[in-house]
Amino acid sequence: MSRLTPLLALLVLSSLAHAKDPFRQDSIVLLQPGFLLEKRVSVEELSTYIKHLNENAAQQAASISDRAPRTGAIVFAVRPDGTRKIWLDIKPALSDADAKSMIVALESAPPCVVREGTIVAAINVSFWGGKGRGMGMPMPEEWRASITGESVEVTNLVDSLWPQASAPGTTPDRAQER
């Protein structure tokens, strides 16, 4: 059994909250194979990062403009350089202002230390008493819009939607010449 599984199970159990709390973590979805995640991030680093995401989401959820029950996923990616990206797959959708505030708050969480490539995972969540969703694959709208019918590996999808920045003073073409 993967070393990640028991720790992630503990995170899920420790995050259970009352039904009408502004925020609740329902489960964690690993969007890459366990062996790959274990190679790229330590269990401790990943669990600390998820705790930070939960804390920031809980704070932000309390200020959502309405208190409609919602469920969905906070999808996150972290790269070895510390950059991180958040996508939301929440139903019913948050207002544009609330979604932007939530993403800014989540992206401000200190990243976990990542080695050798991007990590991608998701936290299934509920806001204001929303009924928890199953363990299905989260599909943020930006992801859905970019998939053309063929199956795509999640790391490749994330990299296509979130290109790595070039080093200062270089362009992608110049970087390839070196």
Steps between C-alpha positions, in 0.01 A plus 500: 500500500625848422652696787277792398174314556499476883609859550247635252230293670592663831475844340151420377386374839651794684324749275143383558287790620141590578258513206446877501862603541621730223753241382561127526756276335325182390786304345825522306536387141845409371500589131833334429622150586614455860851389401545822301377722783725319749796566271414871471380601848529368854187397684575757769543784250181412315294467817628835631414667169149351503453624858599852387256479209224391739574785740496759221185352345321502837587864558391599152181291510376701797495810278321348198231748392218248541471193717364260242600136558769402250724203430789441270875493487799723551751372245863594556831468322845580641832511314856458631557877471220559753248635253150374553169512320147453629188410305151481648235246404218615727125451441307722505782725386626779722451855377794626294612724788474219758681254271781747438535573873504129579768430239717791620470378861584141404792596277647699790546180704869413538578225249631156578849405387472317168770312308522389138176629352156634574268340756123514450228406747164622625306547819129418484326766704164625618397856575213594731364149544522380142472123465839337442585379152635161410860421425461573129747690287471875552455686173542878527336687213837608357607134483169391344525769232852396399436125463420415139355155546820301534611382839780709642741439788437754776858630524503569125162673527619719787823587318305595187269731697771638730820538298822545690640850492826554319802599702537879524657643184426196285224393268402140444679504161822638647490253787488212249810632317720452810 
